Amino acid sequence: MRRISAMLVLVVAAGALAGCHSVYSDKPFGDKPVALTPSDWEGKWLCMGDWVTIRVLDAENGLLELTPPTSAPEPPVRVSIRQSGEWHFANIHEPVDSKEGDEKATEENADEEAQEEALRETHYLWGRISNSDNQLIFWLPDALKFEDLVEAGKLPGKATRKNHDLTVTLQGLTAEHVNLIMSEKEGRLFKWDRPVALVRGKPAEEANAPPSEEQSEAKTEE
């Protein structure tokens, strides 16, 4: 069974995916990394009732680490923030150091798992991202639209279907291809009507926790 990263768990929970349709790129999407201001990104973020933690690993190169909620026990994932023009993109490099379940795969399934793990090792799940006023908005590409563009030869890559799942893998994108995607001359290529939203704040248990000794003393002095 294909392993799902922490961010993808959030995406599925938010209803942004139909089945397991996804679009990957063989390299981080975007022309250059975004220089991050840690105070704009770090902290606890609420998504669909669960808290995830984000910290900046490399501000200059736009690298974040996302730790999933306790309800989705997964290792942290690395997210690369890049940009082309005025658009920012989040690139999620999925970890491959664990698998779901303990069932022994058949030889055929083992081959499929090896191919899927190789895909995650060298490919990135990506989408457009906006960070403003303590709110992260993430829009996934529409896999069905990208499948059409790949099959028409307008974007390089491949589209594969397995049961009800669709995986589109973009390979060797040029600046011209990126501009085509951003222009949306081929139609609406992102799921603008189904974004994933994360709001920064404090978990309820922290907000409702009794005041610390220092806070109590400060209140007494007042």
HUKA-V555134 format. One record per residue. N is the residue number from 0. RES is the residue in one letter. NEAR is the number of other C-alpha atoms within 8 Angstrom. Layout:
n: (N:N)
res: (RES:RES)
near: (NEAR:NEAR)
//
This chain:
n: (0:1:2:3:4:5:6:7:8:9:10:11:12:13:14:15:16:17:18:19:20:21:22:23:24:25:26:27:28:29:30:31:32:33:34:35:36:37:38:39:40:41:42:43:44:45:46:47:48:49:50:51:52:53:54:55:56:57:58:59:60:61:62:63:64:65:66:67:68:69:70:71:72:73:74:75:76:77:78:79:80:81:82:83:84:85:86:87:88:89:90:91:92:93:94:95:96:97:98:99:100:101:102:103:104:105:106:107:108:109:110:111:112:113:114:115:116:117:118:119:120:121:122:123:124:125:126:127:128:129:130:131:132:133:134:135:136:137:138:139:140:141:142:143:144:145:146:147:148:149:150:151:152:153:154:155:156:157:158:159:160:161:162:163:164:165:166:167:168:169:170:171:172:173:174:175:176:177:178:179:180:181:182:183:184:185:186:187:188:189:190:191:192:193:194:195:196:197:198:199:200:201:202:203:204:205:206:207:208:209:210:211:212:213:214:215:216:217:218:219:220:221)
res: (M:R:R:I:S:A:M:L:V:L:V:V:A:A:G:A:L:A:G:C:H:S:V:Y:S:D:K:P:F:G:D:K:P:V:A:L:T:P:S:D:W:E:G:K:W:L:C:M:G:D:W:V:T:I:R:V:L:D:A:E:N:G:L:L:E:L:T:P:P:T:S:A:P:E:P:P:V:R:V:S:I:R:Q:S:G:E:W:H:F:A:N:I:H:E:P:V:D:S:K:E:G:D:E:K:A:T:E:E:N:A:D:E:E:A:Q:E:E:A:L:R:E:T:H:Y:L:W:G:R:I:S:N:S:D:N:Q:L:I:F:W:L:P:D:A:L:K:F:E:D:L:V:E:A:G:K:L:P:G:K:A:T:R:K:N:H:D:L:T:V:T:L:Q:G:L:T:A:E:H:V:N:L:I:M:S:E:K:E:G:R:L:F:K:W:D:R:P:V:A:L:V:R:G:K:P:A:E:E:A:N:A:P:P:S:E:E:Q:S:E:A:K:T:E:E)
near: (5:7:7:7:10:14:10:8:10:11:11:9:8:8:8:12:9:6:6:9:11:12:14:12:13:11:8:11:11:11:8:7:12:11:8:11:7:9:5:8:10:10:9:12:13:13:12:7:5:8:11:12:12:13:11:13:7:8:12:9:10:14:13:14:12:14:12:14:10:5:5:8:7:8:8:9:14:11:12:14:13:16:14:10:4:5:8:13:13:14:14:12:13:12:10:8:4:6:8:7:4:4:4:4:7:6:6:7:8:9:8:8:10:8:8:9:9:8:8:12:10:8:12:14:12:15:11:12:12:9:9:6:4:9:11:11:11:12:13:11:13:11:12:7:8:13:11:8:10:13:9:7:7:7:11:10:10:11:11:7:8:6:4:7:9:12:13:14:11:13:10:7:10:6:7:7:9:11:8:10:10:6:6:9:6:7:5:6:11:8:12:6:4:8:11:12:9:10:10:10:9:8:9:6:6:7:7:6:6:4:7:6:6:7:8:9:8:8:7:6:5:4)
//
